[in-house]
């Protein structure tokens, strides 16, 4: 049985080594995807903050300032 485990590793290592370029490309794309997924809440927060600033500069809806933006944050 111990020899079978070593044989399995050898097969896997040979398969990955034969596709090295594709494995590296897939890994880099996967990391890029994860990085973008992490930034989604940051971008949403920036958009909300910019909407609040723009709303405050206009005097707000009905003179309430940024109250409507704060209500949306509560959702």
N, C-alpha and C positions, 0 to 999 in steps of 0.2 A: 503493500500500500504506500509506503513513503516514496517510492520511485514514481508512482503515478502523480503525486502532487508536484514533484519537480518537473515532470513531463508537461503537465498542464501549464506551469509557469513558462516553460520554454516555448510552448506553442503560442501563448498570449504575447510574450515578449517579441517573438518573431513576427506575429501579425501586426503589432503596433509599430515595430521598427520598419516594416515594409510600407506602412502608410504614414510615416513620420510627418510629412508635409501636411497631409489632411488632418492628422491629429492636432498638430500645432495650430493650424488655421481654425479648426473647430473650437479649440480651447480659447484662443484669442477672441473669437466671436462670442463665445459664451461669457467670457469675462466682461466684454463690452456691453452685452445685454444686461448682465447683472448690475453693472455700474449705472446704466441708464434707468433701470428699475429703481435703484436707490434714490436717484435724483428726481423722480416723479413728485414726491411730496414737497420737495424743495421748490420745484417750479410752480406747483399749485399754490404754495404759500406766497411766493413772489407775485404771482398774478393777483391773488387776493389783496396783498399789501398795496400793489399798484392801483387796484380798483378803489381801495379805501382812500389813497392819497388823491386820486383824481376826483373822487366824490367829495372829499373835504375841500378841495380847491374850488369846486363848483358851488359850494355851499350846501351840499347834500340834497337829498330828495325831500322837498318840503321843509328845508331848513333844519333837518335832523342831523346833519353832519354824516358821520360814518356809521350810524346806528343800523342801517339796513345791511351793511357789510358784516357787522358783528352778528346780526341775526343769522346770516348765511353760514358763518363760522360755527354756529351752534348746531347746525344740521350735521 
